[in-house]
Amino acid sequence: MMKGRHQYTESAQWFWPRTEAAWHKLRKPDITATSAASLFGVSPYMTPFDMFHRMAGNVEVVIEESERMLWGKRLQNAIAEGVCADHGWEIVDGYQFLYARSKEFPGMGASPDYIIRDPANPELGLGGLEIKNVDLFVAKDNWTDEEA
């Protein structure tokens, strides 16, 4: 079984930066899931204009971690382990600053929460597992069934 630091796909270059600051630096020139929604005008956090200026280095945005964000991080591993246990999957890599940059599409990157595999179906190869944990009030007020 493959565990640890590997180039998981040939179409991306994989990185394991040691610090959050280094992870942010890697992500800065790329369009990631965080910024992609702004390209389509559906991000509640950033307009296409904001994204342009962030990527151009004209604006530096620092988001202070809220208590909700802190608890989401704290619970993420337990949720991932529980989901994997329920489905018989294995976590191959869950490094907190894992980053992949596309070789096929320059400027596109991703920070998967977990790389997983299904031992019962090895022909499926590796997969990504994303964990989003929100509190009841955020889910009730801001998420629809189609988004969950």
Secondary structure, 3 states (H helix, E strand, C coil): CCCCCCCCCCCEEEECCCCHHHHHHHHCCCECHHHHHHHCCCCCCCCHHHHHHHHHCCCCCCCCCCHHHHHHHHHHHHHHHHHHHHHCCEEEECCCCCEEEECCCCCEEECCCEEEECCCCHHHCEEEECCCCCCHHHHHHHCCCCCC
